Amino acid sequence: MTLVVQKFGGTSVADADRIRAVADHVVRTRRRGHDVVVVVSAMGRSTDDLLELAYKVAPEPPARELDMLISAGERISMALLCMAIDDLGEPSSSFTGSQAGIVTDTTHGKAKILEIRADRVEEAVAAGKIVVVAGFQGVSTDREVTTLGRGASDLTAVALAAALGADACEIYTDVAGVYTADPRVVPDARRLKSLAFEEMLEMAATGGRVLAARSVEYARNHNVNLHVRSSFTWEPGTWVKKEEEVEKAILSGVTHDTSEAKVTVVGVPDRPGIAARLFRALADESVNVDMIEQNVSVTGLADISFTFPKADLTVAMRVTEAIAADLGAARVAGDSDIARISLIGAGMKTHPGVAATMFETLAAEGLNIEMISTSPIRISCVVRAADVEKGVRALHAAFELETLQP
Amino acid sequence: MTLVVQKFGGTSVADADRIRAVADHVVRTRRRGHDVVVVVSAMGRSTDDLLELAYKVAPEPPARELDMLISAGERISMALLCMAIDDLGEPSSSFTGSQAGIVTDTTHGKAKILEIRADRVEEAVAAGKIVVVAGFQGVSTDREVTTLGRGASDLTAVALAAALGADACEIYTDVAGVYTADPRVVPDARRLKSLAFEEMLEMAATGGRVLAARSVEYARNHNVNLHVRSSFTWEPGTWVKKEEEVEKAILSGVTHDTSEAKVTVVGVPDRPGIAARLFRALADESVNVDMIEQNVSVTGLADISFTFPKADLTVAMRVTEAIAADLGAARVAGDSDIARISLIGAGMKTHPGVAATMFETLAAEGLNIEMISTSPIRISCVVRAADVEKGVRALHAAFELETLQP
């Protein structure tokens, strides 16, 4: 008998009919001979509705009470799902994060899982029940209700799968899996059968929104096989596994991201400690810097460029301008009109020439590359935002991603 | 420093504005130097909305999951109330039934409170916090979430007040207190300053809907002084206390109730065991019999009449007709067109003549009394439903209830 953890997001349980459809799928899985533990998010927009109510009541609601409030959403969806499962004739029990033994630290709103004490879940599974657990929430070492951060129901599922030694963790969502590119941009993008944890992490970090990086990291660290699939079509989706277990392909996909802005400091004297001073000041203002690039020209003056979330542009400009004036830099330029295109693939480690082909392809389309950053399995280029879709389509075609996938 | 438990019902916390008004009142109480523990119901109709959703998902939802589902409502209202209190500058903490140590038996949907382990609440109060507790819910000895039955937030408040040794338990509702009669029927009905637990119990049992009998019984057994008042006017309301502590009046009020139906069995042979057989059969079908009357005529045949909730009329008729046929009774008559008028007052024990005046008054109005039942502090008469308001007004005037109250 295998044990499967199935996680259903908010759109998958958005109303009574969708909940009954999920119950039907869970019960079919059970009747094919699997033990099933289900993790659910809150219904549809209900968490946002609760947050809206909170900010109507108080402009700065205390974090402990916010957690108490929004954790109610998953209690509702999990109880309803159990009712629907029961109605189909299978025994089931719901458990809150606390009842399921999801023990966290005391950081309200973004608690870290410290430990899973899954004995109640294990007992219920052993008793033949389908277990339904509230995603996104836990209980702190101070016995307070905590939440794990937006989208963290995936994390609950992965952590439970690890603690229970599950054979697979299925993440049901509103897309059918992980694609070689965003299908809205590249109509012939293909669904991947599988990819490696590291590739999924790079995708998550560069604009692929299917899975949050935190959950993928947890899955990699505990070697939990993930299966991303759609609760609308119920078709097999994409597996995320150890690199050794993944069918080999040079590249897995092209991602793009228009959520960042860029600041460039021009003409900085090239002295030790200058970059350190700038990025410490940005960190102190909680600007989450992503890419950094520094070029030293023959004149002995450096240009420093960096990217970060668009929402932080005003703060980043203020911090950078203050330091630039201090250093005698020539100029600071802010730019929110950028986009990043990334090529991801574990195979590029052993296939030289991927970077060259990427740059040639973008050049042939007339795209100017403003910044470049790389990891062993990723190459990212910053280009003009207006060019991004053209660039993604050209790269997808150049590397034949529509056909190369197994 | 006194400790006050304040309970707010669903209409008192129906939206963000009402929640802020409640927070304001709670904070004022605190700033007048009282420790405050608040018990809240779910917002407005939200429990009904959740139930509706449940029955959409499954026609017969399991009781454990129903409790998990509907207990979410109070989590939401209590967290929002804490946010509003915090916004006014007073520290507060919310506690679920489980966190507040409301330990119950394992009867889902109508659990009985076994014990209050209030140490977390006491610690928070000692730390200077306003404590907000979810009404209506607890945790069973099996560590399952339970609910205490509809309207049981009052019970949570009374039980907490008893466990904490509170000086008073204030029940805020949408009426301003307990009246000498329903003000919609008797426009000059007066709000009582106080009445005895026993009188309140009789009122609850005979149509006064302000407090549920269960909460009043608990308050009487643990000697918790109740103060019933309006969260719309914030005026002082009605105290419910030990009889010795209540200002003396002969009568406290006239109640009426049109929720019952009557069955009469005519011409039953007067043999031992016949009533036992009939009422055992009715109990076996869960017909909740209220009043019973039996008259034996000179012919040796008896008439038996009894009342019960209208919804049970079909069942009661079926059961009674089967037995009546068996006994050779002449006839069975069902009647859902009845009403009960009750006169309640602890003073009637020492003031003879109340019953005589009551019967005379109803007779003078042309009302035929169909059944009579009494307790030491109550007299009830069954009359035609169409006559009930006329009867209530006549009795209220005859006993000068509009002026006699202190």
Interface residues (C-beta under 8 A of the other chain):
Chain A: A16 I19 R20 L50 L53 A54 K56 V57 A58 P59 E60 P61 P62 R64 E65 L66 M68 L69 S71 A72 G73 R75 I76 M78 A79 L80 C82 M83 A84 D86 D87 S93 S94 T96 Q99 R120 R143 V145
Chain B: A16 I19 R20 L50 L53 A54 K56 V57 A58 P59 E60 P61 P62 R64 E65 L66 M68 L69 S71 A72 G73 R75 I76 M78 A79 L80 C82 M83 A84 D86 D87 S93 S94 T96 Q99 R120 R143 V145
